Amino acid sequence: MRFSRPEQYFAAAGVGLGAFASLAVNNGWIAKGGSFPPFVYVLLALALVEVVAGFVTKQAPGTLFSMPARILAFALGIGVLILLTGGLA
Protein backbone atom coordinates (compact mmCIF):
# COMPACT_ATOMS: atom_id res chain seq x y z
CA MET A 1 0.00 0.00 0.00
CA ARG A 2 1.28 3.43 -0.91
CA PHE A 3 0.65 6.33 1.39
CA SER A 4 -0.21 9.77 0.07
CA ARG A 5 1.89 12.80 0.95
CA PRO A 6 -0.42 13.95 3.81
CA GLU A 7 -0.39 10.44 5.23
CA GLN A 8 3.41 10.41 5.16
CA TYR A 9 3.43 13.71 7.04
CA PHE A 10 0.98 12.25 9.54
CA ALA A 11 3.29 9.28 10.15
CA ALA A 12 6.16 11.72 10.66
CA ALA A 13 3.98 13.63 13.12
CA GLY A 14 3.50 10.38 15.03
CA VAL A 15 7.26 10.00 15.35
CA GLY A 16 7.60 13.60 16.52
CA LEU A 17 4.80 13.27 19.03
CA GLY A 18 6.31 10.08 20.41
CA ALA A 19 9.64 11.86 20.83
CA PHE A 20 7.93 14.81 22.52
CA ALA A 21 6.03 12.50 24.88
CA SER A 22 9.26 10.72 25.83
CA LEU A 23 10.89 14.10 26.46
CA ALA A 24 7.97 15.02 28.71
CA VAL A 25 8.25 11.73 30.61
CA ASN A 26 12.03 11.99 31.00
CA ASN A 27 11.77 15.59 32.30
CA GLY A 28 8.96 14.74 34.71
CA TRP A 29 6.19 16.72 32.97
CA ILE A 30 4.19 13.52 32.59
CA ALA A 31 4.25 11.02 35.46
CA LYS A 32 5.02 7.44 34.43
CA GLY A 33 2.54 6.09 36.96
CA GLY A 34 -0.05 8.83 36.44
CA SER A 35 -3.72 8.42 35.65
CA PHE A 36 -2.96 8.46 31.90
CA PRO A 37 -0.04 6.43 30.56
CA PRO A 38 2.27 8.35 28.22
CA PHE A 39 0.98 6.57 25.11
CA VAL A 40 -2.49 8.03 25.68
CA TYR A 41 -1.01 11.50 25.18
CA VAL A 42 0.43 10.35 21.85
CA LEU A 43 -2.98 9.06 20.79
CA LEU A 44 -4.77 12.26 21.83
CA ALA A 45 -2.17 14.44 20.11
CA LEU A 46 -2.54 12.43 16.88
CA ALA A 47 -6.29 12.96 17.03
CA LEU A 48 -5.74 16.69 17.49
CA VAL A 49 -3.33 16.76 14.53
CA GLU A 50 -5.91 15.00 12.39
CA VAL A 51 -8.67 17.45 13.31
CA VAL A 52 -6.43 20.48 12.70
CA ALA A 53 -5.23 19.06 9.37
CA GLY A 54 -8.84 18.49 8.34
CA PHE A 55 -9.78 22.08 9.08
CA VAL A 56 -6.68 23.49 7.37
CA THR A 57 -7.33 21.51 4.18
CA LYS A 58 -11.09 22.20 4.42
CA GLN A 59 -11.95 18.53 4.40
CA ALA A 60 -14.14 16.77 6.88
CA PRO A 61 -12.08 15.54 9.84
CA GLY A 62 -11.58 11.81 9.54
CA THR A 63 -11.48 11.69 5.75
CA LEU A 64 -7.93 12.92 5.16
CA PHE A 65 -6.03 9.87 6.45
CA SER A 66 -6.73 6.19 5.93
CA MET A 67 -6.87 3.74 8.81
CA PRO A 68 -3.54 2.06 7.92
CA ALA A 69 -1.88 5.50 8.05
CA ARG A 70 -3.40 6.15 11.47
CA ILE A 71 -2.21 2.80 12.78
CA LEU A 72 1.27 3.36 11.34
CA ALA A 73 1.53 6.83 12.90
CA PHE A 74 0.43 5.52 16.29
CA ALA A 75 2.76 2.51 16.11
CA LEU A 76 5.71 4.69 15.15
CA GLY A 77 4.91 7.14 17.93
CA ILE A 78 4.69 4.36 20.51
CA GLY A 79 7.87 2.78 19.15
CA VAL A 80 9.81 6.03 19.57
CA LEU A 81 8.28 6.46 23.03
CA ILE A 82 9.41 2.99 24.08
CA LEU A 83 12.89 3.44 22.62
CA LEU A 84 13.54 6.77 24.30
CA THR A 85 11.95 6.10 27.71
CA GLY A 86 12.73 2.42 28.10
CA GLY A 87 9.10 1.30 28.39
CA LEU A 88 5.45 2.28 28.16
CA ALA A 89 4.82 3.09 31.81
Disulfide bonds with the S-S distance in Angstrom:
none
